Amino acid sequence: MLDSSACASCCLDQESPTLSGQEKRILGIGEDVFSKEHPRVHKIVQTFDGLEPVLDVERALYFTRSMKETEGQPLNLRWAKALYHIASNITIYIDDYQLLAGRLGCKGRYGILYPEIEGDFYETFLDKLGEREGGTAFISPENMRIIKEEIGPYWKGKTYHENFNAAVPQELHDILFMDEAGTLPRYLVNETASWRSSLQWVHDYGKVIKRGFMDIRREAQERLDALDPNSPTAYHEKRPFLEAVIIVSDAIMLWARRHAEKAEEMAAAEKDPVRKAELLLIAENCRQVPAYPAKTFHQAVQSQFFVQMFSRLEQRTGTTISNGRMDQYLYPLYKQDKDNGKLTDPQAMELLECVWCGMAQFIEMYISAQGTSFNQGYAHWEAVTIGGQTPEGEDATNELSYLFLKSKREFPLHYPDLAARVHARSPERFLADIAETIKFGTGYPKLFNDEEIIPITIAKGAPLAEAYDYTVSGCTETRMPNRDTYTSGGLYINMPAELELVLNNGRMKKFGDKLMGVETGDPRNLKTWEDFWNAFLVQQSNYLRIALDIQYITNKMRQKFFAVPMSSSLHDLCMKYCLDLHTEHIPEGYESGLADFIGYGTLIDSLAAIKKTVYEDKSLTMDKLLEALDADFKGYENVQELLKNCPCYGNNDPYADSIGHAVERHTMKFFEKYGKELGIYMDTRYVPVTAHVPFGRVVSASANGRKAWTPLSDGTSASHGADVNGPTGVLLSNDASKNRDMINRAARMLNLKFNPKTVEGRTGTRRLIDFIRSFIDLKLWHVQFNVINRSTLLAAQKDPQKYRSLIVRVAGYSAYFVDLTPDLQNDLIARTEHSEL
Amino acid sequence: MQDRLVTGHIFNIQKYSVHDGPGIRTILFFKGCPLHCRWCSNPESQSAQNELAFNSTRCLTHKACGTCADICPNQAISFSQQEGFPVIERKKCHASLCRERCSSVCHAGALKIFGKYITVEEALREVEKDAVFYQRSSGGLTVSGGEPCFQPEFLLALLSEAERRYLDTAMETCGQAPYEVLRGAAAHLNTLIFDIKHTDASLHKAYTGVENSLILENIKKLCAEFRDLPILLRTPVIPGFNDSEDAIRELCAFVAALPGKNISYELLAYHRLGTQKYQQLGRDYRMGDIKLDNVLMTRLKNFALVQLGERFVA
């Protein structure tokens, strides 16, 4: 009824805003149901919520001590032995009130160290840990001494980061880093491999729940006994692999047994008979799993939690280890216990929330500057996947799927990262529950579209049943736990920088006269749009080439620096071929690589503006454009407005969308041709995490009217405020710019911000369901929602203490708003809010 | 085929509209209205002429720009001393005759012309872009305004072509139109939304500029003739005009007397979200600072519910 386009500013501040569930919770409106209905979990949360994280050194210390002793041996054996040494010595904790065992460090929120990756940073960066933006932490003086005197010195010259840095040819190094040591990234073409062992991963947890490590150990032992004694490859390759599996199985079982002993010891001293019984139950469970098959739901959850936590002792992948399809692999024992009357839904939920509490206390502690700037707010996201389809292609939704959604609405912290798979036959009830959960306003669940993901996966050669059974992993990625192989941390490519290189003859204003691209000449000599476009492609090809060159180095290098005997023992193909999961090529494996493109919307809008104003309308000369950009639009406000006024991505405008399509096609054609040489599917993706903020800091004023050094657009979302025609236009642009016929593609991350009023009440839920159905029809990869009032974000900036628990969706994950840097906070506020009155 | 070439005068096409008919819809706002309601939240809809609006929050001011004054062939624009904002002398401004030069050079979007001409084909092509969303939500096209019936030829051509294309259609009308036009439109509609503002003729005239006899008559006739078309009657509750139990009682009685199960009734709360547009058009907002009492609104809704039962949309 109200024509709202004419009054965009007044519509943002409504007369009486509708509040989301989360906003009500923070403002203390309504009853605090959680503490009453979840007394145990509430008490556990109270023990750590809001505490500054503490750095625990035990993992790093025992890992280092063992690695000192095993030099010269095969790497997978060394790794297994190091894990055994950690399992034997690390302090065992059982938290008050908890029903599960398994933490990796001291009480409260804690982080652990991976010196094999970034030990060379310790001297320079650790001292600053208490003051850096995007995540601070506390280290005791004693631990600081251990790090500096015992851990750090051993790794000198041995870390992955140092060796990677040394292996990068000077020509590429100059583009990647500002300093010789490779600690200060330029954020142009950016490697992400040096602060993680590989990209995210997800285990086949169901295997452990069903079989247990005794059985995995038995299999390894039998195969070891059956090796051909005369075969040199059996002796040098298969034998160490199988021995490592045996040792690491022993390690995790020992770790569990030590928890059983601890629980028994605590039970003996416990006065309260109720708690005493709980501790004895914990002990009983820890003696059963993960050694043997789980017999109860409680044991299945414990088994999963042990594997998940132990794999963090094993390595740091990019964004920790995901939880996989929990509603699928936990379901058989959930159903058994419920049918037997031994389990109620509140009890099942309490156990799941005990897992969330365990995860929430673990902090992914990046020491390097770039690790932190890419993952602000202590980002880690152990995606829990629900819904989707079974390997047989049936709808997979079950009672547990609904329980996860309920838990997500009620549990007050930003764990777990809940991901829902949706498809054409997803039940209406499931979508309604998803919509209700999204409406709560913490950004969960993020949605993944089977109708897009499964066909691409099949086209790349996955067996149909495994494609149906994919799980979400990390931010917006997917995995098949027995088919995928490890992926190196991919390259991030700064798209608006590619354009700045055209406008400055291969240079970036941020970096002066130093050549950062190719000299494509004075842009004033580019007489036609075709000339300009071709110059852009030259710059882009150069960055794509660099990305592949770096990927080549990391792909070859990873297996020399990392081994993961436990993760490998859970992978069918690794066991079949006796190859560590870090091996560059695993037969029958589904091998991928990737580059993430940052600033897609910013680039499209800038190219569209140049095409229109300089080459078509001739309302600007190239000279005038360059002057305006040089001045960061000071004194050229009219030019800035002219540029902003050009067609923008996010409005279903073919003028802009077709440019996006062409830019993407160029990347995919390039990757299709040269990715093959690496033996991988090299994918074009748009998953910035929080990188669009640091990437923006090196890009001067851009031709879409964006001011210098401000954030770029995120994922495949529109530029800030450019999507003026509502959310349908955003989705349609996303669809139109996609190269549907190319398979070198993966996640296209898409953020939408809704005003709570838009989704108010039952009709609001209905509306959101319909919107999600259209998202499924359009076959878009991913979408996620922030349902929040802009005024709440502004209030949280002013009063961080009061809004300490405010959770917002940042990229593929949610974080506490107050933990983010001011830049990123402003970026979130500037995202277009979709409302309709 | 001829229908597609008929031209209409509109002022906006709004995507993702969710309060005017079922599902996710696109609203086509017609320009021109026979009523001039004091509370109108779309004042740019009223005149049948193109109009120039000025939004000061977007203006770069005379310091950084000034092209609008230079380009105006009628010298209708000067600048204010203090802020450097353009001042429009509306008597001199002939927005529809000068080819809207000032707004076309205003890249900041501070000067904007309300009103443009569009053919049925162009309009439907734009509307159909969101078809994927209509399919799932039972949404479609809503014609609103202004008053759609004020442009009968365009309206009927548009609706019949939309029907041919299986587009769901809804119309919002004030009802001040010849019955034949309303009847012709209703024959192509899937939903009709009809404003009913007051039962008192003189108050109606004072607040909207016209008496209500034709409107009430049209409602009765439509409800008698179209027994399957969902008809939603809506009353905007306006402080000082109809925010009383007496007024609502009379309205409910009128609604209750209508035949058919296809009729529902809704009360809409007055809001002030259009005030800024009055400033932009250089007009007075005659409602002043008055606000609707939320408690009273809730009471009136409960009251109407008691009066009408299931017919009332809570």
Chai-1 contact restraints between the chains, C-beta under 6 A:
chainA,res_idxA,chainB,res_idxB,connection_type,confidence,min_distance_angstrom,max_distance_angstrom,comment,restraint_id
A,M1,B,D20,contact,1.0,0.0,6.0,A-B,restraint_1
A,L2,B,S41,contact,1.0,0.0,6.0,A-B,restraint_2
A,L2,B,L273,contact,1.0,0.0,6.0,A-B,restraint_3
A,D3,B,N12,contact,1.0,0.0,6.0,A-B,restraint_4
A,D3,B,F29,contact,1.0,0.0,6.0,A-B,restraint_5
A,D3,B,N42,contact,1.0,0.0,6.0,A-B,restraint_6
A,S5,B,N12,contact,1.0,0.0,6.0,A-B,restraint_7
A,A6,B,K277,contact,1.0,0.0,6.0,A-B,restraint_8
A,C7,B,Q276,contact,1.0,0.0,6.0,A-B,restraint_9
A,C7,B,K277,contact,1.0,0.0,6.0,A-B,restraint_10
A,S9,B,T57,contact,1.0,0.0,6.0,A-B,restraint_11
A,C10,B,L273,contact,1.0,0.0,6.0,A-B,restraint_12
A,C10,B,Q276,contact,1.0,0.0,6.0,A-B,restraint_13
A,E637,B,L60,contact,1.0,0.0,6.0,A-B,restraint_14
A,E637,B,A64,contact,1.0,0.0,6.0,A-B,restraint_15
A,N638,B,C65,contact,1.0,0.0,6.0,A-B,restraint_16
A,E641,B,H107,contact,1.0,0.0,6.0,A-B,restraint_17
A,E641,B,A108,contact,1.0,0.0,6.0,A-B,restraint_18
A,L642,B,H107,contact,1.0,0.0,6.0,A-B,restraint_19
A,N645,B,H107,contact,1.0,0.0,6.0,A-B,restraint_20
A,N652,B,K129,contact,1.0,0.0,6.0,A-B,restraint_21
A,N725,B,K15,contact,1.0,0.0,6.0,A-B,restraint_22
A,G726,B,K15,contact,1.0,0.0,6.0,A-B,restraint_23
A,G726,B,Y16,contact,1.0,0.0,6.0,A-B,restraint_24
A,P727,B,Y16,contact,1.0,0.0,6.0,A-B,restraint_25
A,T728,B,K15,contact,1.0,0.0,6.0,A-B,restraint_26
A,T728,B,Y16,contact,1.0,0.0,6.0,A-B,restraint_27
A,T728,B,D130,contact,1.0,0.0,6.0,A-B,restraint_28
A,T728,B,F133,contact,1.0,0.0,6.0,A-B,restraint_29
A,R767,B,V18,contact,1.0,0.0,6.0,A-B,restraint_30
A,D770,B,R136,contact,1.0,0.0,6.0,A-B,restraint_31
A,D770,B,S137,contact,1.0,0.0,6.0,A-B,restraint_32
A,R773,B,R136,contact,1.0,0.0,6.0,A-B,restraint_33
A,S774,B,V132,contact,1.0,0.0,6.0,A-B,restraint_34
A,S774,B,F133,contact,1.0,0.0,6.0,A-B,restraint_35
A,S774,B,R136,contact,1.0,0.0,6.0,A-B,restraint_36
A,D777,B,V132,contact,1.0,0.0,6.0,A-B,restraint_37
A,E836,B,Y16,contact,1.0,0.0,6.0,A-B,restraint_38
A,E836,B,S17,contact,1.0,0.0,6.0,A-B,restraint_39
A,E836,B,V18,contact,1.0,0.0,6.0,A-B,restraint_40
